[in-house]
Amino acid sequence: MFHMAAQTGLLLAQEAGDGTTDGSPLSFLVPLVLIGGVFYLLLVLPQRRRMRKMQELRDSIEIGDEVRTIGGIYGTVTGEQGDSFLLDIGSGTTIRIVKRAIAEKVAEESDE
């Protein structure tokens, strides 16, 4: 059985000829460009949108806003120092966090 498979492989190899292809070099380049385009559309653009949205959020934060950090800490912004915020997290405790650590603004709850 193995012997027949080997013979079939040899016959197919002989029929293939000298191994040259009839296609142009561009036929290899087109799928690569398409894969690159799909990669860009599915991965790079959404990441850029998320980064832009987070930067807009950080730029919109003002003193007095209640925020949640990426670590799950809730606090009120009491000041800004360069690339960090000062947060009052209750009981008179103030911590300093980098601006990149802000996950979201906490919406004001209405008493209706």
C-alpha positions as a Markdown table, in Angstrom:
| # | Residue | x | y | z |
|---|---|---|---|---|
| 1 | Met | 0.0 | 0.0 | 0.0 |
| 2 | Phe | 2.8 | 2.4 | 0.9 |
| 3 | His | 4.6 | 1.4 | -2.3 |
| 4 | Met | 1.6 | 2.4 | -4.4 |
| 5 | Ala | 1.4 | 5.8 | -2.7 |
| 6 | Ala | 5.1 | 6.4 | -3.3 |
| 7 | Gln | 4.7 | 5.5 | -7.0 |
| 8 | Thr | 1.7 | 7.8 | -7.3 |
| 9 | Gly | 3.7 | 10.6 | -5.8 |
| 10 | Leu | 6.6 | 10.0 | -8.2 |
| 11 | Leu | 4.2 | 10.0 | -11.2 |
| 12 | Leu | 2.6 | 13.3 | -10.1 |
| 13 | Ala | 6.0 | 14.8 | -9.5 |
| 14 | Gln | 7.1 | 13.9 | -13.0 |
| 15 | Glu | 4.0 | 15.3 | -14.6 |
| 16 | Ala | 4.4 | 18.6 | -12.8 |
| 17 | Gly | 7.3 | 19.4 | -15.2 |
| 18 | Asp | 10.2 | 21.7 | -14.3 |
| 19 | Gly | 8.5 | 23.5 | -11.4 |
| 20 | Thr | 8.0 | 26.8 | -13.1 |
| 21 | Thr | 4.7 | 28.7 | -12.5 |
| 22 | Asp | 2.7 | 30.5 | -15.1 |
| 23 | Gly | 1.5 | 33.2 | -12.7 |
| 24 | Ser | 3.0 | 36.7 | -12.3 |
| 25 | Pro | 4.7 | 37.8 | -9.1 |
| 26 | Leu | 1.8 | 40.1 | -8.4 |
| 27 | Ser | -0.5 | 37.1 | -7.9 |
| 28 | Phe | 1.4 | 36.4 | -4.7 |
| 29 | Leu | 1.3 | 40.1 | -3.6 |
| 30 | Val | -2.4 | 40.6 | -4.0 |
| 31 | Pro | -3.5 | 38.1 | -1.2 |
| 32 | Leu | -0.8 | 39.6 | 1.1 |
| 33 | Val | -2.2 | 43.1 | 0.6 |
| 34 | Leu | -5.7 | 41.9 | 1.1 |
| 35 | Ile | -4.8 | 40.1 | 4.4 |
| 36 | Gly | -3.0 | 43.3 | 5.5 |
| 37 | Gly | -6.0 | 45.4 | 4.8 |
| 38 | Val | -8.4 | 43.1 | 6.7 |
| 39 | Phe | -5.9 | 43.0 | 9.6 |
| 40 | Tyr | -5.9 | 46.8 | 9.6 |
| 41 | Leu | -9.7 | 47.1 | 9.4 |
| 42 | Leu | -10.4 | 44.5 | 12.1 |
| 43 | Leu | -7.7 | 45.3 | 14.6 |
| 44 | Val | -6.0 | 48.6 | 14.2 |
| 45 | Leu | -8.9 | 50.9 | 13.5 |
| 46 | Pro | -11.1 | 49.8 | 16.4 |
| 47 | Gln | -8.1 | 50.1 | 18.8 |
| 48 | Arg | -7.4 | 53.6 | 17.6 |
| 49 | Arg | -11.1 | 54.5 | 18.1 |
| 50 | Arg | -11.0 | 53.1 | 21.7 |
| 51 | Met | -7.8 | 55.0 | 22.4 |
| 52 | Arg | -9.3 | 58.3 | 21.0 |
| 53 | Lys | -12.4 | 57.8 | 23.1 |
| 54 | Met | -10.5 | 57.2 | 26.3 |
| 55 | Gln | -8.3 | 60.3 | 25.6 |
| 56 | Glu | -11.5 | 62.4 | 25.1 |
| 57 | Leu | -12.8 | 61.0 | 28.4 |
| 58 | Arg | -9.6 | 62.0 | 30.3 |
| 59 | Asp | -9.6 | 65.4 | 28.7 |
| 60 | Ser | -13.2 | 66.0 | 29.8 |
| 61 | Ile | -12.7 | 65.2 | 33.5 |
| 62 | Glu | -12.9 | 68.2 | 35.8 |
| 63 | Ile | -12.5 | 68.8 | 39.5 |
| 64 | Gly | -15.6 | 67.5 | 41.3 |
| 65 | Asp | -16.3 | 64.7 | 38.8 |
| 66 | Glu | -16.8 | 61.2 | 40.3 |
| 67 | Val | -14.8 | 58.6 | 38.5 |
| 68 | Arg | -13.9 | 54.9 | 38.6 |
| 69 | Thr | -10.4 | 53.7 | 38.1 |
| 70 | Ile | -9.3 | 50.6 | 36.3 |
| 71 | Gly | -8.6 | 49.1 | 39.7 |
| 72 | Gly | -12.3 | 49.6 | 40.7 |
| 73 | Ile | -11.7 | 52.5 | 43.1 |
| 74 | Tyr | -14.4 | 55.1 | 43.1 |
| 75 | Gly | -13.5 | 58.7 | 44.0 |
| 76 | Thr | -14.1 | 62.4 | 43.4 |
| 77 | Val | -11.4 | 64.3 | 41.5 |
| 78 | Thr | -10.1 | 67.0 | 43.8 |
| 79 | Gly | -7.1 | 68.2 | 41.8 |
| 80 | Glu | -4.7 | 67.7 | 38.9 |
| 81 | Gln | -0.9 | 67.4 | 39.0 |
| 82 | Gly | 0.7 | 67.1 | 35.5 |
| 83 | Asp | -0.2 | 63.6 | 34.3 |
| 84 | Ser | -2.1 | 62.6 | 37.4 |
| 85 | Phe | -5.3 | 63.3 | 39.3 |
| 86 | Leu | -5.9 | 63.6 | 43.1 |
| 87 | Leu | -8.9 | 61.5 | 44.1 |
| 88 | Asp | -10.9 | 61.8 | 47.4 |
| 89 | Ile | -12.0 | 58.2 | 48.1 |
| 90 | Gly | -13.8 | 58.9 | 51.3 |
| 91 | Ser | -13.0 | 59.5 | 55.0 |
| 92 | Gly | -10.7 | 62.3 | 54.0 |
| 93 | Thr | -8.4 | 59.9 | 52.2 |
| 94 | Thr | -6.8 | 61.3 | 49.0 |
| 95 | Ile | -4.8 | 59.3 | 46.5 |
| 96 | Arg | -2.9 | 60.3 | 43.4 |
| 97 | Ile | -3.4 | 58.2 | 40.2 |
| 98 | Val | -2.2 | 58.6 | 36.7 |
| 99 | Lys | -4.7 | 59.9 | 34.2 |
| 100 | Arg | -4.5 | 56.6 | 32.2 |
| 101 | Ala | -5.9 | 54.8 | 35.2 |
| 102 | Ile | -9.4 | 56.4 | 34.8 |
| 103 | Ala | -11.8 | 53.9 | 33.4 |
| 104 | Glu | -15.0 | 56.0 | 33.3 |
| 105 | Lys | -16.9 | 58.9 | 34.7 |
| 106 | Val | -19.6 | 57.8 | 37.1 |
| 107 | Ala | -23.0 | 59.0 | 36.1 |
| 108 | Glu | -25.0 | 61.1 | 38.5 |
| 109 | Glu | -27.9 | 59.1 | 40.0 |
| 110 | Ser | -31.2 | 60.8 | 40.0 |
| 111 | Asp | -33.6 | 60.6 | 43.0 |
| 112 | Glu | -36.8 | 60.1 | 41.0 |
